Amino acid sequence: MADFVAASGQLGFWTYCLLMIGSVFSGMTLIGVAGLAFTTGYANVWERIIGPPFAIAFGTILIGYKLFNLKDKNGILTIQDYLAFRYDDPKIIRILAGLISAVTCFVYLIGQYTAIGVVSYVVLGIPYWLGAVIAAVIVVAYVMSGGMFSTAWTTFLQSILMLLGIYVTVPFIIAWVGGFEAMNQALAAMPEIQNATRGVAENFMFAKYLSKPFAPASVPLAGWVYNLTLFGITVPLGLMVAPHIVNNMLTFRKIEYTRWGPLVMYVIGFSAIFLTALAGMAARVAWAKGMIDIPSLTLGSIEVKWSDMAYPTIASKALPYWLFVLLLPTILAGVMSTTDRLILTAANNISYDVLRNALGKNLSENALKKVNMLVVPLIGFGSLLIALFPQQLLAWFIWAALSLMTNCFFFPIMLGLYWDRMTKNAARLSMIAGFVVTLATFAIYGKTIYIAGIPAYSVLPGFVASFVLAVGVSLLEKG
């Protein structure tokens, strides 16, 4: 079971680093980031600077380093093991954390399958549903076969393929629109270019801010306040404490990996995600100049957001055919390297954390493996069924899942590691409040709330509620 859940803490340096990169680089990175850059240009560059690369690098420093000596001494295989140990709460907090983790992983999975289906359709022309089903069958099969070891090694290879594809294809794409300098000049002149060529308003789709580091605070998505709440809180903190990422931090062999591993992960991660964003910006320039037309994908009554087609569409025009065919496995590798980790985490939440440890079911390792043989396909194919009727792709869906992860896990984990006064009841209530307030905020206000007329991402109320209860209850109980 230690092998299946956490690879018995025996992953080597490069296997661990590429597992972390592959676990956070997904359909959101390769499709959503390019689509976001197509829409807002450099105005959301902070997502690349303090987004996924920051999360895995500083997560290893702040969380992985702290957990290393605890994991062997206390038999910790998952983040729920740590929370139960830290707060001396083997049942309630484990059940809360396990179920919330399973829900957030399940939601995250839906976005990954949607990305697979869309890319299969755009690149190969096969039906959306068939691409998603094929990928689901493959991932479920190898997760059932080998658990964390198979996930680590497949992610290792998928990450190499994904990074190779990005590093090779993006320079061709930028060269096709005239080179880096010409692309930046066109972004600065975008209002006039798109008005003259496409006949759209000069302020269409954030055109005035494409070459700027952020827009004024009054502008949704591209404004600096929105950047702060979405890319300063939601993405880096959500990924840092996401259960499937924290569980990765329990798999490496030597504590020395926390010295150079974060730098390696950040440099590789930042370069890859920034190149992907540049591909999206190049697509915006090409579209504005009439060099490409980016389609939308209609699935029943749902129309998939067209900007997410930026990367594969410009690649189909800019790349020689032999290189273009590399794009589909590149994107599939990115998506599946996250998908397998999510399925494994959600399955372990139910079988290992809830059934065996929280509810005290006296399951042998063989019995637990049989449970996982049922739970893995249930989660893998259950999320697939919802993905067959997709919502608007892709970034907003993933960011909503990261909002739940941030507001449920950040303070119980980080304050638990670094603040001795953090109490059991504070951790419980912080998780519950973060979950409930976040869901309520999104249900009532959608993705954007307005504070004194300034738009901010809807993560904020749940983040404040989680913090207030974590600190307030702890101070009251130990005051």
C-alpha positions as CSV (number, residue, x, y, z in Angstrom):
1,M,0.0,0.0,0.0
2,A,2.9,2.4,0.7
3,D,4.0,1.7,-2.9
4,F,0.5,2.3,-4.3
5,V,-0.1,5.5,-2.4
6,A,3.3,7.2,-2.1
7,A,5.9,5.1,-4.0
8,S,7.2,4.2,-0.5
9,G,9.0,7.6,-0.5
10,Q,11.6,6.3,-2.9
11,L,11.5,8.6,-6.0
12,G,14.8,9.9,-7.2
13,F,15.6,13.5,-8.0
14,W,14.5,13.8,-11.6
15,T,11.6,11.5,-11.2
16,Y,10.3,13.7,-8.4
17,C,10.9,17.0,-10.2
18,L,9.2,15.8,-13.4
19,L,6.4,14.3,-11.4
20,M,5.7,17.7,-9.8
21,I,6.0,19.5,-13.2
22,G,3.7,17.0,-14.9
23,S,1.2,17.1,-12.0
24,V,0.6,20.9,-12.4
25,F,1.1,21.2,-16.1
26,S,-2.2,20.1,-17.6
27,G,-4.8,21.0,-20.2
28,M,-5.0,24.3,-18.3
29,T,-1.4,25.0,-19.0
30,L,-1.2,23.9,-22.7
31,I,-4.7,25.0,-23.7
32,G,-5.9,27.4,-21.1
33,V,-2.7,29.4,-20.6
34,A,-2.4,29.9,-24.4
35,G,-6.1,30.9,-24.5
36,L,-5.6,33.3,-21.7
37,A,-2.5,34.9,-23.4
38,F,-4.5,35.1,-26.6
39,T,-7.2,37.1,-24.7
40,T,-5.1,39.3,-22.3
41,G,-1.5,39.2,-23.6
42,Y,1.1,40.3,-21.0
43,A,-1.6,41.7,-18.7
44,N,-1.8,38.3,-17.0
45,V,1.9,37.5,-17.1
46,W,1.8,37.1,-13.3
47,E,0.1,33.7,-13.8
48,R,3.3,32.5,-15.4
49,I,5.6,34.1,-12.8
50,I,3.8,33.2,-9.6
51,G,1.6,30.4,-10.8
52,P,2.3,26.7,-11.2
53,P,6.2,27.0,-11.1
54,F,6.1,29.0,-7.9
55,A,3.6,26.6,-6.3
56,I,5.7,23.5,-6.8
57,A,9.0,25.1,-6.0
58,F,7.9,26.9,-2.8
59,G,5.6,24.0,-1.9
60,T,8.7,21.7,-1.8
61,I,10.6,24.2,0.3
62,L,7.8,25.1,2.8
63,I,5.8,21.8,2.9
64,G,8.0,19.0,1.5
65,Y,11.0,19.9,3.7
66,K,8.8,20.0,6.9
67,L,7.1,16.7,6.1
68,F,10.2,14.7,5.2
69,N,11.2,13.8,8.8
70,L,7.6,13.3,9.9
71,K,6.6,10.9,7.1
72,D,8.8,7.9,8.0
73,K,8.6,8.5,11.8
74,N,4.8,8.6,11.8
75,G,3.9,6.5,8.8
76,I,2.5,9.5,6.8
77,L,1.5,8.6,3.2
78,T,-1.0,11.3,2.4
79,I,-1.8,14.9,3.5
80,Q,-4.8,13.4,5.4
81,D,-2.3,11.3,7.4
82,Y,-0.5,14.5,8.4
83,L,-3.6,16.4,9.3
84,A,-4.8,13.5,11.5
85,F,-1.4,13.3,13.2
86,R,-0.9,17.1,13.6
87,Y,-4.4,17.7,15.1
88,D,-4.7,14.4,16.9
89,D,-8.0,13.8,15.0
90,P,-7.9,10.4,13.3
91,K,-11.6,10.5,12.2
92,I,-13.3,13.9,11.7
93,I,-10.6,15.9,10.1
94,R,-9.5,12.9,8.0
95,I,-13.0,12.4,6.7
96,L,-13.5,16.2,6.0
97,A,-10.1,16.4,4.2
98,G,-10.5,13.2,2.3
99,L,-14.0,14.0,1.0
100,I,-13.2,17.6,0.1
101,S,-10.0,16.4,-1.6
102,A,-12.0,13.8,-3.6
103,V,-14.6,16.4,-4.6
104,T,-11.9,18.9,-5.8
105,C,-10.0,16.3,-7.7
106,F,-13.2,15.1,-9.3
107,V,-14.0,18.6,-10.5
108,Y,-10.4,19.2,-11.7
109,L,-10.7,16.0,-13.7
110,I,-13.6,17.2,-15.7
111,G,-11.6,20.0,-17.1
112,Q,-8.8,17.6,-18.1
113,Y,-11.0,15.3,-20.1
114,T,-12.6,18.3,-21.8
115,A,-9.2,19.5,-22.9
116,I,-8.3,16.0,-24.3
117,G,-11.6,15.8,-26.3
118,V,-11.2,19.3,-27.7
119,V,-7.6,18.9,-28.8
120,S,-8.3,15.5,-30.3
121,Y,-11.1,17.1,-32.3
122,V,-9.0,20.1,-33.5
123,V,-5.8,18.3,-34.3
124,L,-7.1,14.9,-35.6
125,G,-10.7,15.6,-36.4
126,I,-11.9,12.6,-34.3
127,P,-15.2,13.1,-32.3
128,Y,-14.8,15.0,-29.0
129,W,-16.3,12.1,-27.0
130,L,-14.1,9.5,-28.6
131,G,-10.9,11.4,-27.7
132,A,-12.0,11.8,-24.1
133,V,-13.0,8.2,-23.7
134,I,-9.8,6.8,-25.2
135,A,-7.7,8.9,-22.8
136,A,-9.8,7.9,-19.8
137,V,-9.4,4.2,-20.6
138,I,-5.6,4.5,-20.9
139,V,-5.2,6.5,-17.7
140,V,-7.6,4.3,-15.6
141,A,-5.8,1.2,-16.8
142,Y,-2.3,2.1,-15.7
143,V,-3.4,3.8,-12.5
144,M,-5.1,0.5,-11.5
145,S,-2.1,-1.5,-12.5
146,G,0.6,0.3,-10.5
147,G,-0.6,3.2,-8.4
148,M,2.0,5.8,-7.5
149,F,5.0,4.1,-9.1
150,S,3.2,3.7,-12.4
151,T,1.9,7.3,-12.2
152,A,5.4,8.6,-11.3
153,W,7.1,6.9,-14.2
154,T,4.4,7.6,-16.8
155,T,4.4,11.3,-15.7
156,F,8.2,11.3,-15.9
157,L,8.0,10.3,-19.6
158,Q,4.9,12.4,-20.3
159,S,6.7,15.5,-18.9
160,I,9.7,14.9,-21.1
161,L,7.4,14.7,-24.1
162,M,5.4,17.7,-23.1
163,L,8.4,19.9,-22.5
164,L,10.1,18.7,-25.7
165,G,7.0,19.6,-27.7
166,I,6.7,23.1,-26.2
167,Y,10.4,23.9,-26.6
168,V,10.5,22.8,-30.2
169,T,7.1,24.1,-31.5
170,V,6.9,27.6,-29.9
171,P,10.0,29.1,-31.6
172,F,8.6,28.0,-35.0
173,I,5.2,29.7,-34.1
174,I,6.9,33.0,-33.1
175,A,9.1,33.0,-36.2
176,W,6.0,32.5,-38.3
177,V,4.5,35.8,-37.1
178,G,7.7,37.7,-37.8
179,G,9.8,37.0,-34.7
180,F,9.6,38.1,-31.1
181,E,10.2,41.8,-31.6
182,A,7.6,42.0,-34.4
183,M,5.1,40.1,-32.3
184,N,5.5,42.6,-29.4
185,Q,5.1,45.6,-31.7
186,A,1.9,44.1,-33.1
187,L,0.6,43.5,-29.6
188,A,1.2,47.2,-28.7
189,A,-0.6,48.3,-31.9
190,M,-3.4,45.7,-31.5
191,P,-6.3,48.2,-31.2
192,E,-5.6,49.6,-34.6
193,I,-4.6,46.3,-36.3
194,Q,-7.7,44.4,-35.3
195,N,-10.0,47.3,-36.1
196,A,-8.5,47.7,-39.6
197,T,-8.4,44.0,-40.4
198,R,-11.1,42.4,-38.4
199,G,-13.5,45.3,-38.2
200,V,-13.9,45.0,-34.4
201,A,-13.8,47.8,-31.8
202,E,-10.3,49.0,-30.8
203,N,-11.1,48.0,-27.2
204,F,-12.2,44.5,-28.2
205,M,-10.9,41.7,-25.9
206,F,-8.4,43.7,-23.8
207,A,-6.6,45.0,-26.9
208,K,-5.3,48.2,-25.0
209,Y,-3.6,46.1,-22.3
210,L,-2.0,43.3,-24.3
211,S,1.5,44.8,-24.1
212,K,1.2,46.0,-20.5
213,P,1.9,44.1,-17.2
214,F,-1.6,44.7,-16.0
215,A,-4.7,46.8,-16.6
216,P,-6.2,49.4,-14.2
217,A,-8.0,48.0,-11.1
218,S,-11.4,48.7,-12.6
219,V,-10.9,46.1,-15.4
220,P,-12.0,42.5,-14.7
221,L,-9.4,39.6,-15.3
222,A,-6.6,41.9,-16.6
223,G,-6.7,44.5,-13.8
224,W,-4.1,44.5,-11.0
225,V,-6.6,43.7,-8.3
226,Y,-8.0,40.7,-10.2
227,N,-4.4,39.6,-10.9
228,L,-3.7,39.7,-7.2
229,T,-6.7,37.7,-6.1
230,L,-6.5,35.2,-8.9
231,F,-2.8,34.8,-9.6
232,G,-1.5,35.9,-6.2
233,I,-3.9,33.8,-4.1
234,T,-5.9,31.2,-6.1
235,V,-3.4,29.7,-8.5
236,P,-0.1,29.5,-6.5
237,L,-1.6,28.8,-3.1
238,G,-4.3,26.4,-4.4
239,L,-1.7,24.4,-6.3
240,M,0.8,24.5,-3.4
241,V,-1.7,22.8,-1.0
242,A,-3.7,20.8,-3.6
243,P,-3.9,17.2,-2.2
244,H,-2.4,15.6,-5.3
245,I,0.5,18.0,-5.1
246,V,1.2,17.8,-1.4
247,N,1.0,14.0,-1.7
248,N,3.7,14.2,-4.3
249,M,5.9,15.9,-1.6
250,L,5.8,12.6,0.4
251,T,7.4,10.6,-2.4
252,F,11.0,11.7,-2.7
253,R,13.9,9.8,-1.3
254,K,16.4,12.4,0.1
255,I,15.9,15.6,1.9
256,E,18.7,17.1,-0.1
257,Y,16.3,17.2,-3.0
258,T,14.6,20.2,-1.4
259,R,17.8,22.2,-1.9
260,W,18.2,22.2,-5.7
261,G,14.9,20.6,-6.7
262,P,12.8,23.8,-6.3
263,L,15.2,25.8,-8.5
264,V,15.1,23.1,-11.2
265,M,11.3,22.9,-11.1
266,Y,10.9,26.7,-11.3
267,V,13.3,27.2,-14.2
268,I,11.9,24.4,-16.2
269,G,8.3,25.1,-15.3
270,F,8.5,28.9,-15.9
271,S,10.2,28.5,-19.2
272,A,7.6,26.0,-20.5
273,I,4.6,27.9,-19.3
274,F,5.9,31.3,-20.6
275,L,6.6,29.8,-24.0
276,T,3.1,28.4,-24.1
277,A,1.8,31.9,-23.3
278,L,3.9,33.3,-26.1
279,A,2.3,30.9,-28.5
280,G,-1.1,32.3,-27.5
281,M,0.1,35.9,-28.0
282,A,1.4,34.9,-31.4
283,A,-2.0,33.5,-32.3
284,R,-3.6,36.8,-31.3
285,V,-1.3,38.7,-33.7
286,A,-1.9,36.2,-36.4
287,W,-5.7,36.4,-36.0
288,A,-5.7,40.2,-35.9
289,K,-3.7,40.3,-39.2
290,G,-6.0,37.8,-40.8
291,M,-3.4,35.0,-41.0
292,I,-5.6,32.5,-39.1
293,D,-9.2,32.0,-38.1
294,I,-9.8,30.5,-34.7
295,P,-12.9,28.4,-34.6
296,S,-15.2,27.6,-31.7
297,L,-16.3,24.0,-31.0
298,T,-20.1,23.4,-30.6
299,L,-21.0,20.3,-28.6
300,G,-24.8,20.1,-28.4
301,S,-26.0,23.3,-26.8
302,I,-22.5,24.1,-25.5
303,E,-20.0,26.3,-27.4
304,V,-16.4,25.9,-26.2
305,K,-14.6,29.2,-25.7
306,W,-12.8,30.0,-29.0
307,S,-9.6,31.5,-27.5
308,D,-8.7,28.1,-26.1
309,M,-8.2,26.9,-29.7
310,A,-5.3,29.4,-30.1
311,Y,-2.3,27.1,-29.7
312,P,-3.5,24.1,-31.8
313,T,-4.9,26.5,-34.5
314,I,-1.7,28.5,-35.1
315,A,0.4,25.4,-34.8
316,S,-1.6,23.9,-37.7
317,K,-0.6,26.8,-39.9
318,A,2.9,27.7,-38.6
319,L,4.5,24.2,-38.2
320,P,5.6,21.8,-40.8
321,Y,3.4,18.7,-40.8
322,W,6.1,16.4,-39.3
323,L,6.3,18.8,-36.3
324,F,2.5,19.6,-36.1
325,V,1.7,15.9,-35.5
326,L,3.9,16.2,-32.3
327,L,1.4,18.7,-30.9
328,L,-1.3,16.2,-30.1
329,P,0.9,13.9,-28.0
330,T,2.5,17.0,-26.4
331,I,-0.9,18.3,-25.2
332,L,-2.2,14.8,-24.3
333,A,1.0,14.2,-22.3
334,G,0.4,17.4,-20.4
335,V,-3.3,16.6,-19.7
336,M,-2.8,12.9,-18.8
337,S,0.2,13.6,-16.5
338,T,-2.2,15.5,-14.3
339,T,-5.2,13.3,-14.9
340,D,-3.6,10.1,-13.6
341,R,-2.4,11.9,-10.4
342,L,-5.9,13.3,-9.7
343,I,-7.5,9.9,-10.1
344,L,-5.0,8.2,-7.8
345,T,-5.4,10.9,-5.2
346,A,-9.2,10.8,-5.2
347,A,-9.2,7.0,-5.1
348,N,-6.8,7.0,-2.1
349,N,-8.9,9.6,-0.4
350,I,-11.9,7.2,-0.3
351,S,-10.1,3.8,0.2
352,Y,-7.1,4.6,2.3
353,D,-8.1,7.8,4.1
354,V,-11.8,7.4,4.7
355,L,-12.6,3.7,4.7
356,R,-9.5,2.2,6.2
357,N,-8.2,5.0,8.5
358,A,-11.1,7.2,9.4
359,L,-13.9,4.6,9.6
360,G,-11.6,1.9,10.9
361,K,-12.5,-0.7,8.4
362,N,-10.2,-3.6,9.1
363,L,-9.1,-4.0,5.5
364,S,-6.0,-6.0,4.6
365,E,-3.7,-4.6,1.9
366,N,-5.2,-7.1,-0.6
367,A,-8.7,-6.0,0.3
368,L,-7.7,-2.3,0.0
369,K,-6.3,-3.0,-3.5
370,K,-9.6,-4.6,-4.5
371,V,-11.4,-1.5,-3.2
372,N,-9.1,0.7,-5.4
373,M,-9.9,-1.5,-8.4
374,L,-13.5,-0.4,-8.0
375,V,-12.9,3.2,-6.9
376,V,-10.3,4.1,-9.6
377,P,-12.6,3.4,-12.6
378,L,-15.6,4.9,-10.7
379,I,-13.9,8.2,-10.3
380,G,-12.1,8.1,-13.7
381,F,-15.2,7.2,-15.7
382,G,-17.6,9.1,-13.5
383,S,-15.9,12.4,-14.2
384,L,-15.7,11.5,-17.8
385,L,-19.4,11.2,-18.0
386,I,-19.8,14.8,-16.9
387,A,-17.0,15.9,-19.2
388,L,-19.1,14.6,-22.2
389,F,-21.4,17.5,-21.5
390,P,-18.8,20.2,-21.0
391,Q,-19.0,23.7,-19.6
392,Q,-17.2,26.7,-21.0
393,L,-13.5,25.6,-21.4
394,L,-11.1,25.8,-19.6
395,A,-9.4,28.3,-17.3
396,W,-12.5,29.3,-15.3
397,F,-13.3,25.7,-14.5
398,I,-9.8,24.9,-13.2
399,W,-9.6,28.1,-11.3
400,A,-12.8,27.4,-9.5
401,A,-11.4,24.0,-8.4
402,L,-8.2,25.7,-7.2
403,S,-10.3,28.2,-5.2
404,L,-11.8,25.3,-3.2
405,M,-8.3,23.8,-2.7
406,T,-6.9,27.2,-1.4
407,N,-9.8,27.9,1.0
408,C,-10.1,24.4,2.4
409,F,-6.4,23.4,2.8
410,F,-4.0,26.4,2.9
411,F,-4.5,27.5,6.5
412,P,-4.9,24.0,8.1
413,I,-1.7,22.9,6.4
414,M,0.5,25.9,6.6
415,L,-0.5,27.1,10.1
416,G,-0.3,23.5,11.2
417,L,3.3,23.3,10.1
418,Y,4.4,26.7,11.3
419,W,2.1,27.8,14.2
420,D,2.0,25.7,17.3
421,R,-1.2,27.4,18.6
422,M,-3.3,26.1,15.6
423,T,-6.0,23.9,17.1
424,K,-8.0,20.9,16.0
425,N,-11.4,22.8,16.0
426,A,-9.8,25.7,14.2
427,A,-8.6,23.4,11.4
428,R,-12.0,21.7,11.1
429,L,-14.0,25.0,11.0
430,S,-11.5,26.6,8.7
431,M,-11.9,23.8,6.2
432,I,-15.7,23.8,6.4
433,A,-16.0,27.6,6.2
434,G,-13.7,27.7,3.2
435,F,-15.7,25.0,1.4
436,V,-19.1,26.4,2.1
437,V,-18.4,30.1,1.6
438,T,-16.5,29.4,-1.6
439,L,-19.4,27.4,-3.1
440,A,-21.9,30.0,-1.9
441,T,-19.9,32.9,-3.4
442,F,-19.6,31.2,-6.8
443,A,-23.3,30.2,-6.8
444,I,-24.5,33.7,-6.0
445,Y,-21.9,36.0,-7.7
446,G,-20.2,33.8,-10.2
447,K,-16.5,34.2,-10.8
448,T,-16.3,38.0,-10.1
449,I,-17.2,40.0,-7.0
450,Y,-17.1,43.7,-6.7
451,I,-15.6,45.5,-3.7
452,A,-16.2,49.2,-3.7
453,G,-16.8,48.9,-7.4
454,I,-13.5,47.1,-8.0
455,P,-13.7,43.6,-9.6
456,A,-11.9,40.8,-7.8
457,Y,-11.9,37.0,-8.2
458,S,-14.5,35.2,-6.1
459,V,-11.9,33.2,-4.1
460,L,-11.6,36.2,-1.7
461,P,-14.6,35.7,0.7
462,G,-13.8,32.0,1.3
463,F,-10.1,32.9,1.8
464,V,-11.0,35.5,4.4
465,A,-13.5,33.2,6.2
466,S,-11.0,30.3,6.3
467,F,-8.3,32.6,7.8
468,V,-10.5,34.3,10.3
469,L,-11.8,31.0,11.7
470,A,-8.3,29.4,11.7
471,V,-6.7,32.2,13.6
472,G,-9.7,33.3,15.7
473,V,-10.7,29.9,17.0
474,S,-7.1,29.0,17.8
475,L,-6.6,32.3,19.8
476,L,-9.9,31.8,21.6
477,E,-9.2,28.2,22.6
478,K,-5.6,28.9,23.7
479,G,-6.1,32.5,24.8
